[in-house]
Amino acid sequence: VSEVISESPAYKSGLTNKDLILSINEQDASYENLFKTFARSKPGDIVFLKILRNKETIDIKIISGNVN
């Protein structure tokens, strides 16, 4: 993760700069998978990420929001 925008769904879920995304909805992380997952999500959908932060694996739940 290179940037987390303040007050975004990622920010509200606790995702931070330099987190490494390992999986998206229990599938291997890739740019294509990340893009497709969020492009297809509707406001209120839940996306589960497994991330690596400071040598610790953390599960994060992101609730998709509205695009303004």
N, C-alpha and C positions, 0 to 999 in steps of 0.2 A: 504494500500500500504506500503510494507516494504522497497522497494528500487526502485528508478527511475534512470535508467542508462543515463548518460550524452549523449546528442545528439540523443537519441532514439525518436521514435514517441511520446511516453508518455511524455518525457521531453519537446519536442517541443510544445506539446499541453497545457502544464502548469500543468500537474499532479505532485504532490509532495509527499514526504514521509509522512506517517501518514494520507493521505486522506482516507476516508472510502467510498468505492464504494457502492452506493445504488441501482443503476439500470444500465443495459447494453442494449442499444437499446430498452428502455422502458419496459424491462422485469426485474423481480427481480434479483438482483445480487446473484450469487453463484459461487463457484470455477468452477463447471462444465460448467455453462453458459459462464463465462469469457474465460475458456480454449477453448471451442468449437467455440466461436465467433472469437477469434484471430487465431485459427488453420485453420478455414475455410476462413478467409479474404485473399484477394489478395492485392498486392501493389496498393495503391490508394483508396481502400475501406475506407469508413467512418464509424467509430464506435462512438456512442453517449453514454457518461457516465453521470450519475447524481451522484455527490459526496457530502460528508459532510466534510467541512473543517472549523475548529474553530466555530462550531455551525451554520454555514451558508451553505445552499444548493447551489451548483454551477453546471452548465451544462458545460461539456467539450466535444469537438469534437476531436477525434484522427484519423489521416489519416495513414492507415497501410503503412508500408515501406517494403523494401526488406530485406530478411534475408541474412546476410553476413557470 
